[in-house]
Structures are given as C-alpha cells and as structure tokens.
Amino acid sequence: MGLFFHSITMQIESLKVFCDLVETGSFTLSAQMNGITQSAVSQQLSAFERHLDSTLVEGSRRRLRLTREGEVLYEYGKQIVESEKLLHSRMHKVAEIVSGTIRISAIYSIGLHDLAGYVKIFQNAVPAVDVQVEYRQAPQVYESVLDSVADLGFVAYPNRDPRLEIVHIRLDPLILICPPEHRLANLGKLKLKWIGGEAFVGFSRDIPTGKAVERILRTRNVNVRIVMEFDNIETIKRAVEIGAGIAIVPLGTVTQEVSTGTLVALPLQGDEFIRPIAAIYQREKVLSPALKQLISIVKGRI
C-alpha cells in the first residue's frame, strides 16, 4: 500500500511540474519552483508524451504552445494538483492535527527573490516545523489562502478583503533596467519622461505590478512602445538582457543580474516608484506560535 501511494504522489508531483511549465512558459522557472533541473522537467514532459502517445507542447523552449492534448492534460492535471492540496488541508482539519507544516503561497518575484533566505533563517530556528512554498500568480495566492490551501500568502499591492488580514512588510523600490550597452545605461537617476518612445517590456496587464506601472506611465503622460508582455519577472529580465527593450521592475529581483553585469538598474525620480509588499492570512485564522515567528522574521528582514 505504501508503494502505491508513493507512486500516486510521484505522478501528482510530475503533473505539478507540467502545470508550472504551462503557467510560466519557462523550463528554467519551472525547474526552480520544483527544486529540480531543467533536464528533469524535459524528461517528465517526454514521459507524459510517451505515456499518452501524444504531443503536448509545440514551439521552441522560449515560446511554448500547448497542443489540444496538452490543453486537456493541463485542465485536468490542474484540478488533480489542487484537489491533492485540498485533501491534505481537509484531513488535517478533520483530525485536528497540528501538522508541523506551514504552507506558503507567494507571487513569483517575492517567492524566488525575497522569501527563500528568511525561510531558511526560520527553519534554522525552528527545525521541527516544515515550510512548504508554492509560487503562483496573485489571484491564485488569494485563492489558496481563502481556501485554506495556504496558511500564509505573499503579494504585492495587496487587495483589501474583509476575510483577510494584511500584514504590511515593506515598500519595494521600482527601478528601470536595461542592457549595459543601452543609451540610458550611464545616465544615473532618470526622469520618467526620458524613456518616452523606448521599446518597453512589460508585465501582463492583469498583474498588479503591471497595472501599477501602466498607471504611473499614464499619469505622467509618458508613451512607450510595448513590444512584449509577460506574467513573470524572470522572462522579463531575459528579454531585456537580449536587447528587446527596457523594463520597470522591483529592485530586489535584479540583484544577481546587476552584480554580474548583464543588466543595469537605474533609479527613477519620484515618490510613486514603490511597490508595497504584504503577507496575507485568513482573518478568522488562529495563528500558531511558529507562524507568528515566521511573520516576525519576514517583517523584520524582507
């Protein structure tokens, strides 16, 4: 019986990798989110295609496109992955078990660039508590918290909701990034009007940060040429690195690229170039001492 459930768990984990690949469009990001190599992501995709005798994904590694069979697998696979999470949540509630697990749902930029180090600090202090982090789009983070799939969520530009408590963490500066050879790279602190007419790589407009950037540009009457829009920070950075355009992103997400010289980060003049980051949890939730300690660590450091 144990081997049977182990096999089922492995299949669900593979489905999660496939769903993450579909949602991010990136082998690199999907691998990072699941703690595996890009090769392992490719192997799991190939295994599904052999098992189903179908091609699931078409196009290049940069521009993935689902086939009809791939769309069916994603639709039902997503349901299975989410149902497995709900099963664990409901089982813990029914049995009234303190599981020793804190489940976190975070948007990509916070989860990948801010949260990991502080989770490590927490686990060194409280090794008996396991912390599980999933990376999702903002609407999915809210959904996970409200459905009790996640104990704690991390978002930018938090939405007010009577069912949620909002813990304000910090204000994250928004900066402009460009390749080192770009004409703006050596100008220092920029006035926003200087980027008028530039090719611009943006966040998808349903992303909170994308909405904020669009609003700032509109209120300042600055028109840019939007050449690409993506739903995650990693793809935006790669597009800027290859010279597709410039972008406005949170400062904390480009530390590595700035240190290695593949991107230049330029501050923008104006007080509105900030992104509020917050933790969210259910208002009716009774916080465990471990969860309170994690919030305290993150609030003090992130």
C-alpha positions as CSV (number, residue, x, y, z in Angstrom):
1,M,0.0,0.0,0.0
2,G,2.8,2.4,0.8
3,L,4.4,1.9,-2.6
4,F,1.1,2.5,-4.2
5,F,0.6,5.9,-2.5
6,H,4.2,6.8,-3.2
7,S,3.6,6.1,-6.9
8,I,0.5,8.3,-6.9
9,T,2.4,11.1,-5.1
10,M,5.1,11.0,-7.7
11,Q,2.6,11.2,-10.5
12,I,0.9,14.3,-8.9
13,E,4.3,15.9,-8.5
14,S,5.0,15.4,-12.2
15,L,1.6,16.9,-13.0
16,K,2.5,19.9,-10.9
17,V,5.8,20.3,-12.8
18,F,3.8,20.2,-16.1
19,C,1.3,22.8,-14.9
20,D,4.1,25.1,-13.7
21,L,5.7,24.8,-17.1
22,V,2.5,25.7,-18.8
23,E,1.8,28.7,-16.5
24,T,5.3,30.1,-16.6
25,G,6.3,29.2,-20.1
26,S,9.8,28.6,-18.8
27,F,11.7,25.4,-18.3
28,T,14.1,27.4,-16.1
29,L,11.5,28.8,-13.8
30,S,9.5,25.6,-13.6
31,A,12.7,23.8,-12.5
32,Q,13.5,26.4,-9.9
33,M,9.9,26.2,-8.5
34,N,10.1,22.5,-8.1
35,G,13.8,22.1,-7.0
36,I,14.8,20.1,-10.0
37,T,16.9,20.5,-13.1
38,Q,15.7,21.8,-16.5
39,S,16.7,18.4,-17.8
40,A,14.3,16.7,-15.3
41,V,11.5,19.0,-16.5
42,S,12.1,17.9,-20.1
43,Q,12.3,14.3,-19.1
44,Q,9.0,14.4,-17.2
45,L,7.3,16.2,-20.2
46,S,8.7,13.4,-22.5
47,A,7.4,10.7,-20.1
48,F,3.9,12.2,-20.2
49,E,4.0,12.3,-24.1
50,R,5.2,8.7,-24.3
51,H,2.6,7.5,-21.8
52,L,-0.3,9.4,-23.5
53,D,1.1,8.8,-27.0
54,S,0.5,12.5,-27.8
55,T,2.5,15.6,-28.4
56,L,1.7,18.0,-25.6
57,V,3.8,21.1,-26.3
58,E,4.9,22.7,-29.6
59,G,7.3,25.5,-30.4
60,S,10.7,26.4,-29.0
61,R,11.8,26.5,-25.4
62,R,11.4,30.3,-25.5
63,R,7.8,30.2,-26.9
64,L,5.9,27.2,-25.7
65,R,2.5,26.4,-27.1
66,L,0.1,23.7,-25.9
67,T,-1.5,21.3,-28.3
68,R,-5.1,20.3,-27.8
69,E,-3.9,17.2,-26.0
70,G,-1.7,19.4,-23.8
71,E,-4.7,21.7,-23.0
72,V,-6.7,18.7,-21.9
73,L,-3.9,17.4,-19.7
74,Y,-3.3,20.9,-18.2
75,E,-7.1,21.4,-17.4
76,Y,-7.5,18.0,-15.6
77,G,-3.9,18.0,-14.2
78,K,-4.5,21.3,-12.5
79,Q,-7.7,20.0,-10.9
80,I,-5.8,17.0,-9.6
81,V,-3.0,19.0,-8.2
82,E,-5.3,21.4,-6.5
83,S,-7.5,18.6,-5.2
84,E,-4.5,16.9,-3.6
85,K,-3.7,20.1,-1.7
86,L,-7.2,20.5,-0.5
87,L,-7.2,16.8,0.6
88,H,-4.2,17.4,2.8
89,S,-5.8,20.6,4.2
90,R,-9.2,18.9,5.0
91,M,-7.5,15.8,6.5
92,H,-5.6,18.0,9.0
93,K,-8.7,19.9,9.9
94,V,-10.8,16.7,10.4
95,A,-8.2,15.1,12.6
96,E,-7.4,18.3,14.4
97,I,-3.8,17.6,14.0
98,V,-1.0,20.2,14.4
99,S,0.9,19.1,11.3
100,G,4.1,20.9,11.9
101,T,3.9,22.3,8.4
102,I,3.5,25.9,7.3
103,R,2.2,26.3,3.8
104,I,3.1,29.5,1.9
105,S,1.8,30.7,-1.4
106,A,3.8,33.6,-2.9
107,I,3.9,35.5,-6.2
108,Y,7.0,34.6,-8.2
109,S,9.0,37.7,-7.6
110,I,8.7,37.6,-3.8
111,G,9.0,33.8,-3.5
112,L,12.1,33.5,-5.7
113,H,14.0,36.6,-4.7
114,D,12.9,37.6,-1.2
115,L,11.4,34.7,0.8
116,A,13.9,31.8,0.5
117,G,16.6,33.3,2.7
118,Y,14.2,34.1,5.5
119,V,12.5,30.8,5.4
120,K,16.0,29.3,5.9
121,I,16.5,31.5,8.9
122,F,13.2,30.4,10.4
123,Q,13.9,26.7,9.8
124,N,17.3,27.0,11.5
125,A,15.5,28.5,14.5
126,V,12.5,26.1,14.4
127,P,13.8,22.9,12.7
128,A,10.7,20.8,13.7
129,V,8.4,22.9,11.5
130,D,8.4,22.2,7.8
131,V,7.8,25.2,5.5
132,Q,6.4,24.5,2.0
133,V,6.4,27.3,-0.5
134,E,4.5,27.4,-3.8
135,Y,4.9,30.1,-6.4
136,R,1.7,31.4,-8.1
137,Q,0.0,34.3,-9.8
138,A,-1.5,36.9,-7.4
139,P,-5.2,35.7,-7.9
140,Q,-4.1,32.1,-7.1
141,V,-2.3,33.3,-3.9
142,Y,-5.5,34.9,-2.6
143,E,-7.5,31.8,-3.6
144,S,-5.1,29.5,-1.8
145,V,-5.2,31.5,1.4
146,L,-9.0,31.8,1.3
147,D,-9.4,28.1,0.6
148,S,-7.1,27.2,3.4
149,V,-4.7,25.5,1.0
150,A,-2.0,28.0,2.2
151,D,-1.6,29.3,5.7
152,L,0.1,32.5,4.6
153,G,0.4,34.4,1.3
154,F,2.8,37.0,0.0
155,V,1.6,39.5,-2.6
156,A,2.4,43.0,-4.0
157,Y,-0.2,45.8,-3.9
158,P,-2.4,43.9,-1.5
159,N,-6.2,43.9,-2.1
160,R,-8.5,44.8,0.8
161,D,-10.8,41.9,1.6
162,P,-12.9,41.6,4.8
163,R,-12.0,38.0,5.0
164,L,-8.2,38.7,5.1
165,E,-5.7,40.2,7.4
166,I,-3.0,42.2,5.7
167,V,0.5,42.5,7.3
168,H,2.4,45.2,5.5
169,I,6.0,44.1,5.1
170,R,7.9,46.9,3.2
171,L,7.9,49.2,0.2
172,D,10.0,47.8,-2.6
173,P,11.6,50.4,-5.0
174,L,10.7,50.1,-8.7
175,I,13.7,50.8,-11.0
176,L,14.4,50.8,-14.7
177,I,16.5,48.1,-16.1
178,C,18.3,48.0,-19.5
179,P,21.3,46.2,-21.0
180,P,24.8,47.8,-20.3
181,E,25.1,48.9,-23.9
182,H,21.8,50.8,-23.9
183,R,21.9,54.6,-24.4
184,L,20.3,55.2,-20.9
185,A,22.7,52.9,-19.0
186,N,25.1,55.7,-17.9
187,L,22.6,58.5,-17.2
188,G,22.2,57.8,-13.4
189,K,18.9,58.7,-11.8
190,L,16.3,59.0,-14.6
191,K,13.4,61.3,-15.2
192,L,10.5,59.2,-16.4
193,K,9.9,61.4,-19.5
194,W,13.4,60.3,-20.8
195,I,12.0,56.8,-21.6
196,G,9.3,58.2,-24.0
197,G,9.3,56.3,-27.3
198,E,11.5,53.5,-26.0
199,A,10.8,49.8,-26.7
200,F,9.3,48.5,-23.4
201,V,9.0,45.0,-22.0
202,G,6.1,45.0,-19.5
203,F,4.2,42.8,-17.1
204,S,0.9,41.4,-18.3
205,R,-1.8,44.0,-17.6
206,D,-3.7,41.7,-15.2
207,I,-0.6,41.5,-13.0
208,P,-0.7,44.1,-10.1
209,T,2.8,45.4,-10.8
210,G,1.9,45.7,-14.5
211,K,-1.2,47.7,-13.6
212,A,0.8,50.0,-11.3
213,V,3.5,50.7,-14.0
214,E,0.8,51.3,-16.6
215,R,-0.9,53.8,-14.2
216,I,2.4,55.6,-13.5
217,L,3.2,56.0,-17.2
218,R,-0.3,57.2,-18.0
219,T,-0.5,59.8,-15.2
220,R,2.9,61.1,-16.3
221,N,1.9,61.2,-20.0
222,V,4.8,59.0,-20.9
223,N,4.2,56.8,-24.0
224,V,6.4,53.8,-24.6
225,R,6.4,51.2,-27.3
226,I,5.3,48.0,-25.6
227,V,7.0,45.2,-27.6
228,M,6.4,42.3,-25.2
229,E,4.3,41.5,-22.1
230,F,5.0,38.6,-19.7
231,D,3.4,37.3,-16.5
232,N,6.7,36.7,-14.6
233,I,9.8,38.6,-13.7
234,E,12.3,36.0,-15.0
235,T,11.1,36.2,-18.5
236,I,11.0,40.0,-18.5
237,K,14.7,40.1,-17.3
238,R,15.8,37.7,-20.0
239,A,14.0,39.8,-22.7
240,V,15.8,42.9,-21.5
241,E,19.1,41.1,-21.4
242,I,18.9,40.2,-25.1
243,G,18.0,43.8,-26.0
244,A,14.3,43.5,-26.7
245,G,13.6,46.7,-24.7
246,I,13.8,48.3,-21.3
247,A,11.5,47.5,-18.3
248,I,10.4,48.8,-14.9
249,V,10.8,46.1,-12.2
250,P,11.2,45.7,-8.4
251,L,14.8,46.4,-7.3
252,G,15.1,43.2,-5.3
253,T,14.5,41.0,-8.3
254,V,17.6,42.0,-10.3
255,T,20.4,41.8,-7.6
256,Q,22.1,38.9,-9.3
257,E,22.0,40.3,-12.9
258,V,23.3,43.7,-11.7
259,S,26.2,42.1,-9.8
260,T,27.2,40.0,-12.9
261,G,26.8,43.0,-15.2
262,T,24.1,41.6,-17.5
263,L,21.7,44.3,-16.5
264,V,22.0,47.9,-15.4
265,A,19.5,49.1,-12.7
266,L,18.6,52.8,-12.8
267,P,16.6,54.7,-10.0
268,L,13.7,56.8,-11.1
269,Q,12.9,60.3,-9.8
270,G,9.6,60.4,-8.0
271,D,8.0,59.1,-4.8
272,E,5.5,56.9,-6.6
273,F,8.0,54.4,-7.8
274,I,7.5,51.9,-5.0
275,R,5.8,48.5,-4.7
276,P,4.1,47.6,-1.4
277,I,4.7,44.0,-0.3
278,A,2.4,42.3,2.2
279,A,1.6,39.0,3.9
280,I,-2.0,37.9,4.0
281,Y,-3.9,35.3,6.0
282,Q,-7.5,34.5,6.9
283,R,-8.9,36.9,9.4
284,E,-10.5,34.1,11.4
285,K,-7.3,32.0,11.5
286,V,-5.7,31.4,14.8
287,L,-2.0,31.9,14.3
288,S,0.3,29.2,15.8
289,P,3.4,30.4,17.6
290,A,5.5,29.1,14.7
291,L,3.5,31.1,12.1
292,K,3.8,34.2,14.3
293,Q,7.5,33.8,14.5
294,L,7.8,33.4,10.7
295,I,5.8,36.6,10.1
296,S,8.0,38.4,12.6
297,I,11.2,37.2,10.9
298,V,9.9,38.2,7.4
299,K,8.6,41.5,8.6
300,G,11.8,42.4,10.2
301,R,14.1,41.4,7.3
302,I,12.4,41.1,4.0
